[in-house]
Amino acid sequence: MAFRIAITGATGFVGTEVLEQALAEGLRVNALTRKAQPPRARLKWVPGSLEDAAALDTLVRDADAVVHIAGVVNAPDREGFEAGNARGTMAVIDAMRRRGIRRLVHVSSLAAREPKLSDYGWSKQLAEKYVKASGLDWSIVRPPAIYGPNDREMLDLFRMARRGIMLLPPGGRLSVIHVGDLARLLLALAQEKEASLTRTYEVDDGVAGGWDHKAFGAEIGRAMGRQVKTLATPQWLLSLAAQADRMVRGRRAKLTPDRVSYFCHPDWVVGKRKQPPKRLWVPQVATADGLKATAAAYRDKGWL
């Protein structure tokens, strides 16, 4: 029988990529979904959500490994982040324990390193604590900023680059990763037998020391075929912009006060000692190439 993976968040940006790669590898997949989805070979859609214990039981019941991706990046308050990220993770753990499923790959965030900066980071760290105390055979992956053709979180940066000017956070550095590279790692970890158990990994595009904000903004400009002027925006001004975004887009706002707090943190670079063993995974997508492909995909979709 082919290896079977259960995926939460399978209809989201990262989850869709993991799902497609898993099926392309010939794996069998159980995928949680809130909405009806078209049938596909080797794929079992499981209707439900993280709040639905019966659905989670069905999701994990015959799985060899669980890849837990579902979570929230925007919420109105700390309670919303706790429900979506921490309690949702605990619900997956409970289902796995009930069904005797051992292998868990948990997608966290670099924000978990700084839980005092934002409610989001606090909730992701709390979820990690639940995973580490679960007694399961777990691996935790903390991605940095994730980009790729279906991502809407970085879309506004590409739209600004199209206009030739980019408002970026004040000085600092960040790591980035292409969604395809991240998905390959999650699937490799799900099928790993022992070497990566009870380990927390921080992963990126392979650029040592990450990117400073200005260089990354300029790279997005090149992907758009534009020379852009980048402006370091002080935190107080970003906070005002977050309030304006909430007034205009409501719950769909991308820039929120909670996000401003961690956007302005000066160090979102992955730790050298926390990277996966090279025999298991190395990034394959050069960021310059990945950003160009992302810009082309945005154009094809009419998003730009």
Secondary structure by P-SEA (a helix, b strand, c coil): ccbbbbbcccccaaaaaaaaaaaaabbbbbbbbcbbbbbbccbbbbccccccaaaaaaacccccbbbbcccccccccaaaaaaacaaaaaaaaaaaaaacccbbbbbbccccccccccaaaaaaaaaaaaaaaccccbbbbbbccccccccccaaaaaaaaaaccccccccccbbbbbaaaaaaaaaaaaacccccccbbbbccccccccccaaaaaaaaaaaaccbbbbbbccaaaaaaaaaaaaaaccccccccaaaaaaaaccccccccccccccccccccccaaaaaaaaaaaaaaaccc
